[in-house]
Amino acid sequence: MRGLGALGFHLIGEAVFWLKSLHRLDFVCFFLVFIFGLEYGINKGVSSINCN
């Protein structure tokens, strides 16, 4: 469990590093595309489940 927490902190540190190194506009565009793709995938998955 301790290792998992350390891994989580490491990933958070990596995310902060990448956020600081990327341009804000580029990150916002990537974030919007990621969220849109995620919602599309979830909606498509839910609709396919409902069809079955």
PELINWO-V499541 format. One record per backbone hydrogen bond with DSSP energy under -1.0 kcal/mol. CO is the residue of the C=O (numbers start at 1). NH is the residue of the N-H. E is the energy in kcal/mol with one decimal. If there is no record, write none. Layout:
CO/NH/E
CO/NH/E
This chain:
1/5/-2.0
2/6/-2.2
3/7/-2.4
4/8/-2.3
5/9/-2.4
6/10/-2.3
7/11/-2.5
8/12/-2.3
9/13/-2.4
10/14/-2.5
11/15/-2.5
12/16/-2.5
13/17/-2.3
14/18/-2.5
15/19/-2.6
16/20/-2.3
17/21/-1.8
18/22/-2.0
23/27/-2.2
24/28/-2.5
25/29/-2.5
26/30/-2.4
27/31/-3.1
28/32/-2.7
29/33/-2.3
30/34/-2.6
31/35/-2.7
32/36/-2.7
33/37/-2.6
34/38/-2.4
35/39/-2.8
36/40/-2.5
37/41/-2.5
38/42/-2.4
39/43/-2.9
40/44/-2.6
41/45/-2.4
42/46/-2.8
43/47/-2.5
44/48/-2.1
45/49/-1.9
46/50/-2.3
47/51/-2.0
48/52/-1.4
